[in-house]
Amino acid sequence: MIISDLELHLVEIGTAAATPPVRNLVLRLATADGREGWGETSTPWQAEELPARRDALFLVLAGRSVFEIEDLLSLSALRDAPLRAAVEMACWDLVGRLAGQPLCHLFGGNYRRRIPISVRVAGPTPQGVAELARELAEQGFHGQTIACTGDLDQDLETLAAVRHMLPEHTELRLDGGACYDFDTAWEMCSRLEGQRLQFLLDPLKSPDLTQIASLRRQTSIPLAAGRPIRGPADVLAVLRCGAVPHVVIDIRQVGGLAAARRCAAVAQAGGLGASLACGPSLGIALAALLQLAAATPAFSDRHECAPAHLQDHLLTEPLEILDGLLPVPQGPGLGIEIDRTKLERYPRAG
């Protein structure tokens, strides 16, 4: 099957925190007989750039087979990892639709049919975050990731407020957001000692894994790395220096589903825990995450998503949480269908 058309849309997604909306690129690949595949990623592109960006990308994709995915990913036009992830996602969606099978079947089968989720919770005030966390717990989110602001006292106050609001069985993670220097991160860990926490993700500003390993040796708080992971070699580096016991693999950051699977293979071989993230999503990237998690035994932990994933989506049928789990869509490809009436409200090229 040959790529004969490319369509791009820019969509802004609201965030829970008091920050500007994030901008996502929604990408549609099509064949001459009208088959289509969808991808999604974050992007810095502006609406006025979209036509020229689309034309340049289509120039290198047109006439290529959607089955030759590794060949496509080697193109210099796809050096940018998030863009590469979106193109690969759309190719896999197309391949799955052509096969009449959900993507998880092409990746090894339904190893798990429901995927555990850790919902991301952020906000400008400790009380606001705690209230949102309580609302989400009532909706069935029993795993939550609390986003740090970089203000140590406020972040610890937020965590305390969240703990006060939530049931005892809620699994909490803390995302340090690469906010802290070493001394402040060490102080945070010291003040967290004795508290129940699944892990503290990316507390250090520095991506230097030796610094993370040094912090790990000085605390009993479980640490995890996400932002330093750009590919399988980074997972191997984590193993070699003993930096953390868990890695969070962002599909956009590593450049796609196949790369995320390779990262997981390295993590599993070295005895690391591994989970996925896909960034703010309108449902497409989240569906890809679910398909990948379903077929990959190494992804055995909760995977990160945001409330907007399930509320502000482009899908004809929303993904419904049940007891902290999301069912794996069983339609062909990513298992979802796009509501074109929602999508057409946004800037388009192609």
C-alpha positions as CSV (number, residue, x, y, z in Angstrom):
1,M,0.0,0.0,0.0
2,I,1.4,3.3,-1.1
3,I,1.1,6.7,0.7
4,S,-0.8,9.0,-1.6
5,D,-2.0,11.8,0.7
6,L,-1.0,13.6,3.9
7,E,-3.1,15.8,6.1
8,L,-2.0,17.8,9.1
9,H,-4.0,19.5,11.8
10,L,-2.8,21.7,14.7
11,V,-4.9,21.3,17.9
12,E,-4.5,23.2,21.2
13,I,-5.1,21.2,24.4
14,G,-5.9,22.8,27.7
15,T,-3.9,21.9,30.8
16,A,-4.9,21.5,34.4
17,A,-2.0,23.7,35.5
18,A,-1.9,27.5,35.1
19,T,0.2,27.2,32.0
20,P,-0.5,28.0,28.3
21,P,-2.2,25.3,26.3
22,V,0.0,22.7,24.6
23,R,-0.1,22.3,20.8
24,N,-0.5,18.9,19.2
25,L,0.0,17.8,15.6
26,V,-2.6,15.4,14.3
27,L,-1.4,13.6,11.2
28,R,-3.4,11.5,8.7
29,L,-1.8,9.3,6.0
30,A,-4.0,7.9,3.2
31,T,-3.7,5.5,0.3
32,A,-5.1,5.9,-3.2
33,D,-8.1,3.6,-2.3
34,G,-9.0,5.8,0.7
35,R,-7.5,3.7,3.5
36,E,-6.2,6.0,6.3
37,G,-4.0,5.9,9.4
38,W,-3.7,8.5,12.2
39,G,-0.8,9.7,14.3
40,E,-0.4,12.4,17.0
41,T,2.4,14.2,18.7
42,S,3.4,17.4,20.4
43,T,4.8,20.2,18.2
44,P,6.2,23.7,18.3
45,W,4.8,24.4,14.8
46,Q,2.6,27.5,14.3
47,A,-0.6,27.5,12.2
48,E,1.0,29.7,9.5
49,E,3.8,27.1,9.0
50,L,1.5,24.2,8.4
51,P,1.1,24.3,4.6
52,A,4.8,24.5,3.9
53,R,5.6,21.9,6.6
54,R,3.0,19.6,5.0
55,D,4.3,20.0,1.5
56,A,7.9,19.3,2.6
57,L,6.9,16.2,4.5
58,F,4.7,14.9,1.8
59,L,7.5,15.3,-0.7
60,V,9.5,12.6,1.0
61,L,6.5,10.3,2.1
62,A,4.6,10.2,-1.2
63,G,4.9,7.0,-3.1
64,R,6.4,5.0,-0.2
65,S,4.9,1.8,1.1
66,V,3.3,2.0,4.6
67,F,4.8,-1.5,5.2
68,E,8.4,-0.3,4.9
69,I,8.3,1.4,8.3
70,E,11.9,1.1,9.3
71,D,13.0,2.5,6.0
72,L,10.6,5.4,6.5
73,L,12.0,6.1,9.9
74,S,15.5,6.4,8.6
75,L,14.6,9.4,6.4
76,S,16.5,12.6,7.3
77,A,13.1,14.5,7.2
78,L,12.1,12.5,10.2
79,R,15.1,13.2,12.4
80,D,12.8,15.0,14.9
81,A,11.7,12.2,17.3
82,P,8.2,13.5,18.0
83,L,7.4,13.9,14.3
84,R,8.9,10.5,13.6
85,A,6.7,9.0,16.3
86,A,3.5,10.5,14.7
87,V,4.4,9.2,11.2
88,E,5.2,5.8,12.5
89,M,2.0,5.7,14.5
90,A,-0.1,6.6,11.4
91,C,1.7,3.8,9.4
92,W,1.0,1.2,12.0
93,D,-2.6,2.3,12.2
94,L,-2.9,1.9,8.5
95,V,-1.2,-1.5,8.5
96,G,-3.5,-2.7,11.3
97,R,-6.6,-1.4,9.4
98,L,-5.4,-3.2,6.2
99,A,-4.9,-6.4,8.3
100,G,-8.3,-6.0,10.0
101,Q,-6.6,-6.4,13.4
102,P,-5.9,-4.2,16.4
103,L,-2.2,-3.2,16.6
104,C,-1.6,-5.2,19.7
105,H,-2.2,-8.4,17.6
106,L,0.6,-7.3,15.2
107,F,2.9,-6.6,18.2
108,G,2.4,-10.0,19.9
109,G,-1.2,-10.2,21.0
110,N,-3.4,-9.2,23.9
111,Y,-1.0,-10.1,26.7
112,R,-3.2,-7.8,28.8
113,R,-6.7,-6.5,27.9
114,R,-7.0,-3.7,30.4
115,I,-4.2,-1.2,31.1
116,P,-3.4,0.4,34.5
117,I,-3.3,4.2,34.4
118,S,-1.6,6.8,36.6
119,V,-3.4,10.1,35.9
120,R,-1.3,13.2,35.9
121,V,-2.5,15.9,38.4
122,A,-1.3,19.5,38.3
123,G,-2.4,22.9,39.4
124,P,-1.4,26.3,40.8
125,T,-2.2,25.7,44.5
126,P,-1.9,22.7,46.9
127,Q,-5.6,22.8,47.7
128,G,-6.6,23.0,44.0
129,V,-4.4,20.0,43.2
130,A,-5.8,18.0,46.2
131,E,-9.4,18.7,45.1
132,L,-8.7,17.6,41.6
133,A,-7.0,14.5,42.9
134,R,-10.1,13.7,45.0
135,E,-12.4,14.2,42.0
136,L,-10.2,11.9,39.9
137,A,-10.1,9.2,42.6
138,E,-13.9,9.3,42.7
139,Q,-13.9,8.7,38.9
140,G,-11.8,5.5,39.4
141,F,-8.2,6.8,39.1
142,H,-6.4,4.8,41.8
143,G,-3.0,5.7,40.5
144,Q,-2.0,9.4,40.3
145,T,1.2,11.3,39.4
146,I,1.5,14.7,41.2
147,A,3.4,17.3,39.2
148,C,6.0,19.4,41.0
149,T,6.3,23.2,40.5
150,G,10.0,23.7,41.5
151,D,9.0,25.3,44.8
152,L,10.0,22.7,47.4
153,D,7.8,23.8,50.2
154,Q,4.8,24.2,48.0
155,D,5.4,20.8,46.4
156,L,5.6,19.0,49.7
157,E,2.5,20.9,50.9
158,T,0.7,19.7,47.8
159,L,1.7,16.1,48.4
160,A,0.5,16.3,52.0
161,A,-2.8,17.9,50.9
162,V,-3.3,15.2,48.3
163,R,-2.6,12.4,50.8
164,H,-5.2,13.9,53.2
165,M,-7.8,13.8,50.4
166,L,-7.2,10.4,48.9
167,P,-8.0,6.8,50.0
168,E,-5.1,4.9,51.6
169,H,-4.8,2.5,48.6
170,T,-4.1,5.2,46.0
171,E,-0.7,4.7,44.4
172,L,1.1,8.1,44.3
173,R,4.0,9.2,42.1
174,L,5.7,12.5,42.3
175,D,7.1,14.1,39.1
176,G,10.0,16.3,40.0
177,G,9.8,17.8,36.5
178,A,13.6,18.2,36.4
179,C,13.1,21.2,38.6
180,Y,15.7,20.9,41.4
181,D,19.5,21.2,41.8
182,F,21.2,18.3,43.7
183,D,21.0,19.8,47.2
184,T,17.3,20.7,46.9
185,A,16.5,17.3,45.5
186,W,18.4,15.6,48.4
187,E,16.4,17.8,50.8
188,M,13.2,16.7,49.2
189,C,14.1,13.1,49.5
190,S,15.1,13.6,53.1
191,R,11.7,15.1,53.9
192,L,9.9,12.4,52.0
193,E,11.7,9.6,54.0
194,G,9.2,7.2,55.5
195,Q,6.3,8.3,53.2
196,R,4.6,5.8,50.9
197,L,5.5,6.8,47.3
198,Q,5.7,4.6,44.2
199,F,8.6,6.7,42.9
200,L,10.0,10.2,42.5
201,L,10.5,10.9,38.8
202,D,13.2,13.2,37.4
203,P,13.9,15.3,40.4
204,L,17.2,16.8,39.1
205,K,17.7,19.6,36.6
206,S,20.8,17.9,35.3
207,P,20.2,14.9,32.9
208,D,23.6,13.5,34.1
209,L,22.8,9.9,35.1
210,T,25.8,9.8,37.5
211,Q,24.2,12.5,39.5
212,I,20.9,10.6,39.6
213,A,22.8,7.5,40.7
214,S,24.5,9.5,43.5
215,L,21.2,10.8,44.7
216,R,19.8,7.2,44.7
217,R,22.7,6.0,46.9
218,Q,21.8,8.7,49.5
219,T,18.0,8.1,49.8
220,S,15.6,5.2,50.3
221,I,13.0,7.0,48.2
222,P,12.5,5.1,44.9
223,L,13.7,7.2,41.9
224,A,12.7,6.9,38.2
225,A,14.1,8.5,35.0
226,G,12.0,9.7,32.1
227,R,13.3,12.9,30.5
228,P,16.9,11.5,30.0
229,I,15.5,8.5,28.1
230,R,15.8,9.2,24.3
231,G,16.4,5.7,23.1
232,P,17.6,2.2,24.1
233,A,21.2,3.4,24.6
234,D,19.9,5.7,27.4
235,V,18.2,2.7,29.1
236,L,21.5,0.8,28.9
237,A,23.3,3.8,30.4
238,V,20.8,3.8,33.3
239,L,21.6,0.1,33.9
240,R,25.4,0.6,33.7
241,C,25.5,3.4,36.3
242,G,22.7,2.1,38.5
243,A,20.9,5.4,38.3
244,V,17.3,4.3,39.0
245,P,15.2,1.1,39.3
246,H,12.4,2.3,36.9
247,V,12.3,4.1,33.6
248,V,9.3,6.0,32.1
249,I,9.4,5.8,28.3
250,D,7.8,8.7,26.4
251,I,6.7,7.5,23.0
252,R,7.2,10.9,21.5
253,Q,10.6,11.4,23.0
254,V,12.1,8.1,21.8
255,G,10.6,8.4,18.3
256,G,7.8,5.9,18.2
257,L,6.3,2.6,19.1
258,A,9.1,0.4,17.8
259,A,11.7,2.4,19.6
260,A,9.7,2.3,22.8
261,R,9.6,-1.5,22.5
262,R,13.3,-1.7,22.1
263,C,13.7,0.5,25.2
264,A,11.5,-1.9,27.1
265,A,13.5,-4.9,25.9
266,V,16.7,-3.4,27.4
267,A,14.9,-2.5,30.6
268,Q,13.5,-6.0,31.0
269,A,16.8,-7.6,30.3
270,G,18.4,-5.5,33.0
271,G,15.7,-6.0,35.6
272,L,14.3,-2.4,35.4
273,G,10.7,-1.6,35.8
274,A,9.2,0.2,32.8
275,S,6.1,2.2,32.0
276,L,4.9,4.5,29.2
277,A,3.9,8.1,28.7
278,C,2.7,9.8,25.5
279,G,2.3,13.4,26.6
280,P,-1.0,15.4,26.3
281,S,-3.2,13.6,23.9
282,L,-6.5,13.9,22.1
283,G,-7.0,10.1,22.2
284,I,-4.9,9.0,19.2
285,A,-1.5,8.8,21.0
286,L,-3.2,7.4,24.1
287,A,-4.8,4.6,22.0
288,A,-1.3,3.8,20.6
289,L,0.0,3.6,24.2
290,L,-2.7,1.2,25.1
291,Q,-2.0,-1.0,22.1
292,L,1.7,-1.1,22.9
293,A,1.2,-1.8,26.6
294,A,-1.2,-4.6,25.8
295,A,1.3,-6.5,23.7
296,T,4.5,-5.9,25.7
297,P,5.0,-7.8,28.9
298,A,7.8,-5.5,30.0
299,F,5.4,-2.6,30.5
300,S,4.0,-4.0,33.7
301,D,3.3,-0.8,35.7
302,R,0.8,2.0,35.5
303,H,1.2,4.3,32.4
304,E,0.8,8.1,32.6
305,C,-2.0,10.0,31.0
306,A,-3.8,13.3,31.8
307,P,-7.5,14.0,32.5
308,A,-7.7,15.8,29.1
309,H,-6.9,12.5,27.4
310,L,-10.3,11.2,28.4
311,Q,-12.3,14.4,28.2
312,D,-11.1,16.6,25.4
313,H,-10.7,14.0,22.7
314,L,-11.2,13.7,18.9
315,L,-12.7,10.2,19.1
316,T,-16.2,9.1,18.1
317,E,-16.3,6.9,21.2
318,P,-14.4,8.0,24.3
319,L,-12.0,5.7,26.2
320,E,-13.7,4.8,29.5
321,I,-11.8,4.3,32.8
322,L,-12.9,1.4,35.0
323,D,-11.3,0.8,38.4
324,G,-8.1,2.6,37.3
325,L,-7.9,0.6,34.1
326,L,-8.4,1.5,30.4
327,P,-9.6,-1.3,28.1
328,V,-7.5,-1.8,25.0
329,P,-9.5,-0.8,21.9
330,Q,-10.2,-3.9,19.8
331,G,-11.0,-2.2,16.4
332,P,-8.5,-2.5,13.6
333,G,-5.2,-0.5,13.8
334,L,-5.2,1.8,16.8
335,G,-8.8,0.6,17.5
336,I,-10.3,4.0,17.3
337,E,-12.2,6.3,14.9
338,I,-11.8,10.0,14.5
339,D,-14.7,12.5,14.7
340,R,-13.9,14.6,11.7
341,T,-16.5,17.3,12.7
342,K,-14.4,18.0,15.8
343,L,-11.1,18.0,13.9
344,E,-12.3,20.4,11.2
345,R,-12.5,23.2,13.7
346,Y,-8.7,23.4,13.8
347,P,-6.0,24.7,11.3
348,R,-5.4,22.2,8.5
349,A,-3.0,21.6,5.7
350,G,-3.6,18.9,3.0
